[in-house]
Amino acid sequence: MSNSESPDGFVGREMELRRLGVVARGVRLGVPGLVVVQGMPGAGKSALIRRFVAGLDDFLVLGARGAGDGVGVPYGCVGELVSGAGGASGNGVVPVGGGSVMAPGVVGRRLLGWVGELQGASPVALVVDSAEGVDAASLQALASMMRRMGRGRVLVVLGVRWPPSWDGPTRMAVEGVEPVVRVGLSGLAVGEVGELVRLAGGDGAGTEVVRRLHRYTGGHPSYVANLLALGWREAWDVVSGEGAVPSRLAEVVSRQMVGLPVDSGQVLEALAVLGEAVPVAVLSRVLGYRDCTAALDAPVQAGLVEWSVEGDLPAVGFRHPVQREAVYGAMSPTRRRELHRAAGAAVSRRGALVHKVASAQAPDPALAAELETFAGLELREGRLASAARYLWWASGLLAAEDEDRSDRLVFGAIRLWFWAGADGEVSRRGQEVCARRPSVLRDEALGLLEFAAGRLIAARTLLRRACRTVATTGRDPQVAVLLAELAAVCAVLGEGEEVERAAAAALTALGAPRDTRGGVPRVATGRDLRGAVRAHGPAVPAGGGRADTGGVRTPPGGGAVVPGGVAGAARAFAAYGRALREGALPGLDAFGYLPERPDRVRDDDLLGLALRGVLRLASGRFAEAEADLTAATTRVRPEGERILGLCSRMYLGICHFLTGYWDQAARDMERGLAMVESHGRVFDRALLFSLSAMIESARGDQNAAARSVGLATEASRDLDYAGPQFHIALARAMTARARGDFRGVLAALQNVAQQAAYVERARLFAACWLPFRIEALIECGRLEQARQAMTALAPDTDPDNALLAVADIWLRGRLVEAGGDPKAAEEVYATAADALRPEQDVPLYRGLLEQAYGRCVAAQGRVADAQRHLQAAEATFTALGAIPFQAACRADLAALSTREGLGELEALLTPREREVAGLVGLGHTNREIAQELLLSVKTIEYHLRSIFSKLGVRNRRELRNRVQDRSL
């Protein structure tokens, strides 16, 4: 059983186990060994020793465990080891009764004689865990025994907390044994933490969860295990700051602090309040010490803090964030406030803000104003999430009578977190938002809360209500923000008409110019605005002040902050709404306001750049799409605007998949999943798993694809709209197509083709899924339906669409061929020479076209031509790593290579039997044939028995000779 499959949750430590295994092999050959397994408390020493000892089946294993401080009963540990062996052989090894204590050397000689008797039957392992707590006399006696032993089948294993608290003679005795194998344990690697997460039921956890958990705990096994005991989702809440450190984990850290000097404990408290590594001078100022360097020695020795370099200065900080959280949580509120006040005076002005907030005990309007100022500065720099935090803190420092201002700050923070794509931050504040007085801003915030939870239908309802309340025909950035948010929700829902209407109305509310080089589809009039926020009643003026469209302050009156990217978002959604209604080309025309070169697009228009890339992808302009999506992905700031989450990264992955860079596509999905917890929208997880499933199934990894589809389905379960189901359906369809299950393809795509919820999205991206539905209709004999579906793929309206050109030729040829006219089908396939554009078309479609062409000419008896096309198809599938498609193509070639020799006996074998016989002729084994044909080995054996019987051959050699001699 591999470590990753261990029922006791043990993972990793492969290198350490190999080193221990080498020592054990030497002991079996008569070379005695002493192993010291050392590490910080909780590093997994005991677990490693247990795992190692479990594999010593041929050893007599005797164990003891230290439980004190090394000054227990002399030779108590030796006595425990001896008593474990039973029998009379150990009598006299340990002195009994009063009198002076026997010297360790004497006991060591007695131990040597004792183990000499035991090892005659089997090798002996003496295992002492927690050896730092064993009496010194026993350790010195064991060391004396090992120094005297020349040859012998004896292994001594000491598990030691490092550094051990041994006295000088004991340390010298142990270190005097030659050789000593030291196995030091540090934290687990990221992949090993991932295995623990999986064993805790975290199959759906993204790599970001694993990496954050590793960073939070430093891979410390005990910390990780105690966090995962809560469940992996609850562990994520802790590491992302949404949950408190569990008491079990705090106890583990507290045990490391036992026995520390008072001043060392105060240093740890100050570091916990500062929250980061700091120079010693800063730490000393917080504590009021002249120099606290000496007080750091004990925490460093205990593995709680470590030295580093900050700038040019040495700095000290906690080794792992969990240690800081545990120490901070154990402090009294009074002590925290006291240290926060001191820290506020010891650090920079910006850094002091968090300490001032933490130490505040009463309303502080002046501090609230200072926080608002810093929020504005952060907003100017595009750091929306940071600005939101400052606003949230400021809201908590206002007096009860300043409720209007507090509301604006709270709702402004929610708004900025939404625009930053920080769904977790939004969701965490739900209770506070619900407790606020009813207002337009509260309706908006509630709508954004629903969006963050994946309830987009509910979000749309609330945002529509907010828009109806503030409808106006004048210039009002507050209205523009609401309308842009409504457009975002409708864009995710795939409702093109409402997206375009709301976005155009937002532009009017911003006072956008009536025309910008044809880029903005149309400039909304007052009638458009009223239509976008139709209230079935009189509109209520917005009231309150105005804000600049750059949005760096809280407007006076009734409004909240205005993010700087509102105008860019409104332009982008207006163009995308047109694309949903009319198609990719009209949408691209609407994006004419963007510079052609992605590097010249302004930061405020990055959303537009991403959506232009999506439309270029949908229209088969792959090079331009990749350039747009790459730029949009790399230029977004960590705390900047992400109103559509990981949109650009996901569609960049689709672009790489379609253009044949499947390794890169898989990496795109992996990176997306790594970011989804911290930067993704709630619906991104379902989309990322769906796209991963498409890649995995196309590569033939059906198990991984099924797992990803399951995770996508689970991630979409609580969403109240059908969008993710579109992508899940495509993943199911690709999985079925890779198996050659065309009825499964039709079943998966049935809803996509019929449900109104998918109409606009399905039409926009038809070239990505419709070819597989048409192919399945043809394979299932439903030719009339296939002909009707072909009308949506006609490339006449967009001759530059690389997605459409190759797919259209492939499927028109298949339709003609299925209609019984192979000659006409061949003429259709022949037109592919002008359409095939390696590096610009879709390699998977190109391979399927070549395969269909090869099969068509093979049916007409032209073996050489068929081989040429089939070999071209095979080369394409091989380059992609498309194993199921490659296997089908090789089966065609195998059948083709034997066709001329089949002669009058061809009728004796079924098509599947001819494929199997042809592969036997090529020298393949049963397992290789099974892999080629996607069958089981037992099925291949069944076909071979039938072939042997029909052809009168006795074994594989005769069959291979018949095929190769063309006598079959």
N, C-alpha and C positions, 0 to 999 in steps of 0.2 A: 504494500500500500504506500503510495506516495504521500509526502507530507501534506500536500494540498488536499488529500482525501482523508486525512486523519480524523477519526471520530472524536478525539479529545481536543481538537482545535489547534494542535501544534502545526505550525507552518514554518517553512524556510530553514535556515541554519544548515544548509546543505554542506557548505565548506567546513563548518565546525564538526559536523557529523563525520565527514570524510577523514578529517585529521584524527578524530578519536578512533575511527575504524582502523586506521593505519597502526596506531599504537596497539590496539587489541590484536591485530594480526601478528605483530611482533611478539606479544606476550604468548600467543599460542605456540610460537616457535622457540620459546625459552628466553626471550629478551624482556626482563621486567620493565615496567613503566610506571612513572608518576605523572599524573595529569592534574593541573590546577585550572579549573574553570572559574574565571573571575569576571566580575561585572558589578555595575551599580545595583542597588536594591530594586527588585522587580524586573531586572533585565532578562529573566528567563533562564537563570542558571539551573534551577531545580527541574524545570520542564525539559531542558536539554539533557540533563543527566538521566532523567527517567526514560526519555526516548532512546538514549544510547544504551542504557542497561537492559532495556526491553529486547534489544537485539543480541544480547550475550547469552544465547540459549545453552551454550556448552560450558558456561562458567558457573562456578559456585559463587553467588553474589551475596555478600554480607554488608549490611548497612548500619550507619549510625548518623545521628543528627545533633549538631550543636544547638543548645538552647540558652546559653548564658553568655557571660562576658569573658570567657577564657580563664576564669579563676574558680572553676567548679572542683569537684572531687578529683584528685589526681588519678589519672588512668581510667576515669569514668567512661570515656569514649572507647578505649581499648577493651574495657570490660564488656561494653555493649556489642562490639564486633565479635568478640570471642564467644559470648553467650548465644549469638545468632547461629553459630555452627553446631551447637549441641554436642553431645558426647563428652567423653572424658579427656579428649586430646588437648583441650585448652586449660586443663587444671594446672595451676602453678604459673601461668603466664602473667597474671595480674596479682601483685602482692595483696594478701588479705590480713586484716588485723591491725594492731597498733604498731608502734615503733617508728623508726625513721622511714621516710619515703625512699623507695628504691630509685636509683639513678636511671634516667631514660635509656642510657646505653645498655644497661642490664636487661631492661624490659624489651628493648629492641632485639637483643640476641634471643630472648625467649620467643618473641614473635616470629623471628626467622625460623626457629625450629618448628613452631606450630604450623606456619603456612607451608613449610617443607613437607610435612605429613599430608596436609590437605591437597596440595597440588598434584599428588601422585594420581589421584582419581580424575581430576579436571582442573583447568585453570581457575585461579581464584581472583575475585575482584573485591577489594575493600573500598566501599563508597562512603565518604563522609560529607554530607551536605551541611551548609551553614557552618563551615569549619572555622569561621572567625569567632564563633561562640564555643568552641571546643576547648577543654582544659589543655594548657600548654604542655603538660607532661605527656599526654597521649600523642600530640603532634610531633614532639621531639622523638618519642619512641618509634613512631612510624617512619620518621625520616631516618633514624638510626638503622632501622631494619633495611630500608631501601639502599642505604649507602653500603651496607655489608653484603648485599645480595649480588653475586656475580652473574649467575644464570638462574632463571626460575620463571615459572609461569604465574607471575603475580602482578596484578594491576592495582594501583592505588589511585582513586579519584577524589580530589578535594574540591568542593564547591565553596567559593569564597566571595563575600562581599568586598569590593575593592574601593579604597585600600583597606586591608584588614587591620584590626587593632591588636595585632600580635606584639608581644614584647620582643626585645632584641634577640635573645637566644633562640626563640621559636622561629623568628624570621630567618635567622642565619642557618638554623637546622634544615628548614625546608628548602631554602635556596642553595644549600650545599649538596643536595642530591643531583647527580648527573646521570642521564639528562633529565630535565624537567620540561614537559610539554605544556606551555601556557596557552589556554584558549580564552581569549578576551571577547566578551559579548558587548556589542554596542546596540543601537536601535535596529529594528527590522527595516528592510528596504521597502520602497513604495509598493512593489509588486507583492511582497509578503503581507503587508497590511491589507492589500486588495484581496488576498486569499482569506484573511480573517473576516473581512467584510462579507465575502461570498458565503463563508461558513455560517455567518450570522444571519443569513437570509437576504443579503444585499445584492442579489443578481442584477437588480435594476439600478444600482448606484452607479453614477457616472464616475469617470476618472477624477473629476474635480473633487468629488466627495472623498475619494481615497487619498488624493494628494493633500487636501486640507486636513484630513484626519492625521495623516503622517506628519505634516508640518506642525500641527497643534500638539501632538504627543512626542514628536521626535522619533517615532517608531518604537517607543518604550513599550514592551509587550504588556506589562501590567496596566499601564494607562489605557492602551488600546482595548484590552480585554474588558476592563471595567466600563469603558464607554459603550462598547458594543453589547454589553449585558443589558443595556437599556433598549436595544434595537437600533438598527443602523440609521433610521430616519431620526430617531431621538438623539443619536450621537451627532448627526449632522446639525441638529438644532443647537447643540452645545458648542460645537466648533465654529458655527457661524454667528454665535453671539445671541441666539434666540432662547437658549435654555441655560439653567444654572449648572455648575459642575456637580455631578451626582455625589452624594455623601460617601459612597464606597470609594470613589476615586480621590476625594479630598482626604480620606483616611490614609490612603496609600502615600500621598504626599506628606501628610502630617507625620507618618512614621519615619520618613527621612529626616525630619526636623528634630526628632527626639534627641535630647542631649546637647543641642547647640547652645553656645553661650548667649546670654541675653542680648549683647550688642549685635551678634550675628542675626538674631531674630528680628531686631529693629531694622537692620540693613535689608532683610528680605521684605519687610513690610513697606519700606520706602521704595524699593524696586517695584513692588507690586502696584503701588500708587502711580509711579512714573510710567509704567506700562511699556517701556522699551529700554534697550541698552543705553546707558549714559556714562559719561566720564565720571571718574571717582569724585572729582571736584563738585559736580552737580549733586551727586548723592550725599556728599558730606554737607553741603549747604542745606539740603532738605532736612537732614538730621541734626544740624547744628554742631557737627563734629569738626575738629581741625582736619583730621584725615581718618577715614574709615577703612583704609586698606587692610589693616590687620584683622578687622572684623569680618572680612570676606574669606579668610582662609578656610574656616570650618564649612561654610556653605559650598565653596568650591570642592573641598574634599568629599562632601556628601553628594555631589553630583547635582546640586540644585541650581547653581549659577556657573557661568563661564566667562572667560575674558575674550574680548574681540577688539577690533580697531574701528572706531568711528571717525572718519576723516583722518587726521594725523594723530589722534589721541587714543590711548587705550581706554576701553569702555568695558563695563560689566553689565550682564543681564541674565535673566533666567534662561536655562538651557531649553526649556519647552514652554510654550504658552500655557499649557494646562497647569504647570506649577505656579505660574503667576496668578491664574484664576483661583486656584485652591487657596493660596495665601491671602489673596484679596478678600475672598469669601469668608475666611475665618476671622477677619478683623472686625472689631466693633464699629458701628456707625460713627461714634465719636472719634475714634482713632483715625478712621478714614478721612473725615473732614479735616482733622488737625494736620494730617500729612498732605492733603490736597492743598490746603492753604499755604503750607510751606513750599510745596512744589510750584504753585502759581507764581511765587516770588523768585524762583530759582531758574525758570526756563524762559524761552522767548515769549513775546507777546501773543503770537498765534498759538503756540503750544500751551500758554497759560490758560486759554479759554476753557478747555475741558476741565482743568482743575478748579477754576472759579465756579463753573457750573456744579461740579461735584461737591464743592464745599458750601454752596449756598443753602441757607436754611429758611430764608424768607423771600418774598417777592423782591426783585431787584431790577427795576425798569432801566437803570443805566447799563447794567450788564446785558439786558435783553437788546437794547439799542446797539451795543457794541457787537453782539452776535449778528444782528441784522446787517450791520455794515460789512462784516466779514462774509456773510452770505452773498451780498452783492458782489464783492470782489471774486468770490469763487465762481459765481454765475458768469461774470465777464470772461473768466478763463475757461469756461465750458465744463466746469466740474459740478455737474448738477447734483449728484448724490451728496457731495460734501456741503453744498449750499443748503440742501434739504435738512441735513443734520443740524446745521446752525439755526435754521428757522424753527425746527422742532424744539431745540433746547430753549430758544428765546421764548417760545409760547409758554413754557413751564415756569418762567420767571416773572410773569405779569400778575398783577393784582386781580382779584376776582371781578372787580368792577370794570376792568379793561377787557371785557369779554369779546367785543367786536374785533379788537386787534389780535387777541389770542386766536380767534377763529381763523382770521386771515392767515396767520402764520402756520397754523396746523394744516389748513387746506392747501396753502402754498407749498408746504413740505411734501404733502401727498402728491401734489401735481408734479413737482420736480422729480420725485422718486419714480413716478410713472414714466415720465419722459426719459429717464435714465435707464429704463428697463429693469428697475429693482423691484420686482414683484414681491419678493420676500419682505422687503422693508414696508411696502404698502400693506400687505396682508397683516403684518405684525401690529399695525396701528388701528385695526378695525374697531376694537372696543372704544377707543378714544374718539374716533370719528362718529360712531353711532350715538355717543353721549352728547354730541354738540347740538345746538338749536337748529331746527329746520331752516334751510336757506338754499339759495342757488348753489353756493360753493359746497354745501354739504351733499346736495344731490350729485354734484360732479364727483366729489370724493367717494361717495358710495358707489357710483358707477365705475370708478377706477378700481375700487376694492373688488367689485364683481369681475372686472376684467382680469385682475391679478389672480383670482381664484379660478379662471377659466370659464366663467359664466358670461359669455359674450352677449347672449340674448338679453339677459337681465341688465348688463352694462349698457347696451344700446337703449333700452327703455329709460333708464335713469338719465343718461346723457341727453336723450331727446327731450325729456321733461325739463332739464336744466336749460337747454337751448330755447325751448318755448317760452320760458319765464323771462329770459333776457333779450328776446328778439328785438332788434333795432335795425334801422336802415342806415345809420350813420357809422362813423369810424369808431371801433371799439375793440382793442386788442383782447379784452377779456372774453368777448363773444367769439373772437377768432380762435382763441385757445380751445374753448368748448367745441366749436365746430370742427377744428382739426382733430380733436380727440374722437369725436363722433365719426369722422371720416376714417380714422385709423381702425376703429372697431369694425366698421362696415367693410373696410378693405380686407380684414382678416376673415370676415364672414363671406366675402366674395360677392358683395352686392354693389355692382358697378354703378348703377344709376344714383344710388344714395351717396356713394363715395364721391362721385363727381359733383353732385349738387352741394353736399356739405362743404367740400373743399373749395369750390368756387365761391360759396357764400363767405367762407373764412377769409378768402382773399379780398372780397369786398369790405369786410369788416376791418381789414388791415389797411384799406385805402390803396390797394394794389393798382398800378397803372392799367389802363384799358387794354394794352397790348404790349407784349414783350417779344418781338421777333417771331410771333406766332407760337411761342412756346406754351404759354398758359392757354388751355383749350378755349376758354372764353372767360370774360370777366363778368362776375355775377352782378346782377342788378338788384334793386330792392326787392323785386318780385322773386328772384332766385333765393334770396335770403329768407323771405317769408315762407317760401316753399320748403326750404331745408328745415325749418323749425316750426312747421305748421302746427298751430296750437288749438285750432278749432275755437278760438276765442281771442280776445284782444291781447296784443303784446304789451308786456310791462317794460318800460325803459330800464336800461341796465343800472343807471344811477352810479355814483362813485366816480373816481378820478380816471385819468388816462395814463397809459404807460407807453414808453417808447417801444417800437417793435423789436428793439434789441433786448428789452426786458431784463434790466439788471436791478430793479428795485421793486419794493412793494408799493403799488399805487395808493395814494390816499383815498379814503372813501371805502367803497365796497369790494375792491378787487384784490386778487392775490398776484403773486409774481408771474411774469410772462416769460417763458423760456425763449432763448434767442432764436431757436430754429423753427418758430411757428410758421413764418412765411414760406421757408423752404419746404416744410412738411406739407403745407397746404398746396403748393405748386405740384409737389410730387404726387400727392393723392389725387389731385385733379386729373393729371395725366394717366395715372394708373386706373382710375375709374373709367376713363374713356377706353382704355385697353380691355378692361373686363366687359364693357358693353359692346365694343366694335371690333376688337382684335388687337394683336400685337403691333401691327404696322401703324394704325391710327394712334395708338398709344405712344409709339416711338416718335411720331410726328409732333405729338404734344410735348415731348421732352426736348424740343428744339431749342429751348432757352439755355440748356446746359452746353458748356464747351465740349467739343468732340474729344479732346484729350482729358482723360480722368484726372491728371495731376493739376489741371487748371480749374477744376471744380472747387468752389468755395466750401468751407467746412459746413456752413449752414445748409448746403445742398447735398450732403452725403446720402441722405435718405433717397433723394431723387436719383443720385448716381447708382445706388443699389437697385432701385426699382427699374431704372433703365437697363441695367445689366440683366435683370430677370426677364424683361421683355425681349432683349436681344437674344437671350438663351432660348426663349419660347419660339423665336422666329428663325432659329438655326444660325445666327451670326455668332459663332462660338468664340472667335478670337476677340471680337469687340466685347462680348459678354464677359469673358474671363478677365479682360483688362479692367472693366468697370467693377466687377465683383471683388477682384483682388484689391483694388484701390479702396473700395468702400470698407472691406474687411480690415485692412491694415491701418487705415487712417482714423478709425473711430477711437476715441479716447477711453481709458478705463472707466471714468466716471461721466463720460459724455453721453450724448443723446443716443438711445437705443430703442426708439419707440416701437420698432418691429423686431426687437430681440436679436436673434442670430440669423435673421433672414439672409443677409449677404453671404455668410459662411455656408449655410445649407445649400443655397443655390449654386455657389461655387463648387461644392461637392457634386451636385447634379451635373454641372458643366463638365467636370473632369470625368465623371462616369460616362456621359454620352460621347465624349471625344476619345475615350479609350484609355484614359489614365486612371485605371481602377485602383492602383496602390495609393495614388494621391487622393482619390475620392474617399477611400477608406480612412486615410489620415484626417481628411477634412471632417468626417463624421466623428472620429475619435476626439478631435480637438473641440468640436461642437459639444459633445457630451461632457468633456472636461470643463466646459465653461457654463453649461446650462444651469447649474445650481446657483451660480453667482451673477451671471449676466443674461440668462435666457428668460424668455417668457414661459408661462406655465404650459403652453401648448407646444413649445419647441421640442420637448423630450419625445413626444409621440412622433413628431416628424423625423427627428434624427434617428430613432430606432427603426422607423419604416424605411428610410433611405438606406440604413445599414443592412436591413434585411434584403433589399433589392441587390446590393452588391454581393452579399454572402451567397444568395441563391444563384446568381449568375455565375459565381465561381464554383458552384457545386457543393457548398457547405450547407446542406439542408438543415442540419441540427442547429447550427448557429442562426440561420435565417428564421427557423421556427421560434427560437428563443427570442430573437429581436422582435418578431411580429407579436409574440405574447407580451413583451414588455411595452411595446407601442400601444397595444390594446388596453393594458392596465393603466398606462399613463393617460389615456383619453377617456377613461371610464367616468370621471367626474365632470367632464366638459359638457356644456349644454348646447353645443353646435356641431355640425357634421364635418367641418373642415378637415380635422385629422383623419377622419374615416376615409377621405379621398386618398390620402397617401398610404394608409394601411391597405386599402383595396389594391393599389398599384403594387405594393409589396407582396400581397397574396398572389396576385396575378403573375408576377415574375417568378415566384416560388413554384407555382403550378407549371409555368412554361418551361422552367429548367428541368422539371420532371417529365416533360412531354405530355402533360395532362391538359389537353385543350378544353375539355369540359370544365375543368377547374378554373381555367383562365376566364371562361365566360361567366362562371358563377361569381368569381371575385369581382368582375367588372360590371356586373349587371346593374348594381345601384348607381355606379358612376355614369352609366349610359342613360339611366332613366330618371333618377331623382332630381327634382328641381333645385334642391340645395346645392347640387354640384354643377349646375348648368354653366354658369359663366366661367368658373375655374376650369372645368373640364374642357370647355371650348378653347380657352386661352392656351392650355397645355395639351391639346389633343394629340399633337405629333409625338408626345412622350408615351402615350398609352394606347391610342386608337389602333396603331399598326398591329399590336398583339391581339387585340379583340378581333380585328378583321381576319388575321391569320387563323385564329381559333374558329371563327365562323366558317371559313373555307374548309378547314380540316374536319369540321363536324357536318359538312354538307349543306350548310345554310347559306347558299350562294346568293340568293336574292337579298338577304339582310346584309351580306358582305358588300354587295354592289351599292346598296343605299349608304352604308357607312363610308364607302370610298369617296363619296362626294365631299366629305369634310377634309379629305387629304389632298384634293386637287391642287397642284402647285402653281396653277396658272396665275393666281392672284399674287403670288410671292415667289418669283423664279429664283431668288437668291436663298431660299430657305433650304439649307442642307438637310434638315430633318425630314422635309417633305419629299425632296427629289428622289432619293434612293428608296425610301419606303414606298413611294407611289409606283415606281417601276417594279419593285419586288412583288408587291401585292397585286398589281394589275396583271403581271405575268402569271401569278398563282391562280387568279380568277379565271383567266383564259384557259389555262391548262386544266383546271378542275372542270371547265365546261366542255372538255373533250377535244381541244384543238392545240396539240403540242407544237405544231409548226408556227401558229400565230403567237403562241406564248414565247417561243424562242425569239421571234422578231421583237417582242416587247423587251425581253431580257437583253437583247443585243443593243438596245438604246442606252444601256447603262454605261457604256464606254464614255459617253459625254457627261454623265452625271456623277460618276465615281471620282471623288476628289480626296484622296488620302490627305490627312492632316486637316481636312475641312468638313468631311461628312461624319456619319455615325458608324464606327467600325462594326458594331454589332449588327446593324441593319445591312451593312455592306457584306458581311460574312453570310448572313441569311440569304441575301440576293444571290451571291455566288453559289451557295449550296443548292438553291432552287434551280438555278440555271444548269448546274451540273446534273441534277436529277432529271431535268427535262430532256437534255440531249442524251443522257444515258438510256432513257426510255425509248429513244429512237435508234439505239444501237451504236452510237458514236462514242466508243469507249475512250479514245484518246482525248477528245474534246471534253468529255465528262470529267476525266481525271484532272485535266488542267484547271477547270473551275472548282472542283471539289478540293484540290490541293491548295488553291488560293483561299478558299473558305477556311480550310483547316489551319493554314498559316495565320489568318486573321484571328481565329478563335484562340490559337496557341499564344499569340502575342498578348491577347487580352487576359489570358488565364481563365477563359470561359470553358471550364472543364465539361459541363454537360453538353454544350453545343459542339465542342471539340470531339467528344465521344460519339455523338450522332454522325458527325462528318466522317470520322474514321471508319465507322461501321459501313457507311455508304461506299467508301473507298475499298474496304475489304470485300464487300459484296461485288463491287465492280471488277476487282482484280480476278475474281474466280468465275465471272459470268461467262467468258468465252469457253471455258473448259467444262462448263456444266453440261452442255449438250443435251442428249435425250434424257439424262437423269435429273435435270433441273426440276422437273415436275414432281420428283419424289420428295423434295425437301420444302418445308415451309420457308417463307422469307426470313424468319428469325433463325431457323436452322442453317440457312445459307450464310447468314451473317456470322454465326458461331463457327461454321466450317471454314469460312474464309479467314477468320482470325486465328484458328488453329493452324491453317496453312502458313500464316505469317510468323508462327512460332510463339504465340502468346500462351501463357498459362491460364488455368481456369480463373484464378483470381484477377488477372489482368483483363480477361474477357469480361468478367462480371463488372469491373470498374468501367470499362469502355461502354458497355451496353446498359449500365445502371441497373443491373440485375443482381440477384444473390448468387453465390457460388453453387448452392444446391440447384438452382434453376439451370445454370450452365451444365451441371452434371446430368440433369434430366434430359436436356436437349442433346447432349453427346450420346447418351444411351440410345435415344431415338435415331440419331444419325448413323451410329454403328449398325443398328439393326436394319435400317433401310438400305444402306450401301454395302452391307456385308463385310465391313472391315472389323478387325478385332481390337485395335488399339489406336492411340493418338498418332503413333508413327506412321501406320498405314494410311490414316486419314490425311496426315500432313503430306505424305508422298503423293497421294491421289490428287490433292489440290495443287501441289507445286508442279506435278507432271502434267497438269491440265487434262488428266484422264478422267476427272470427275465431271 
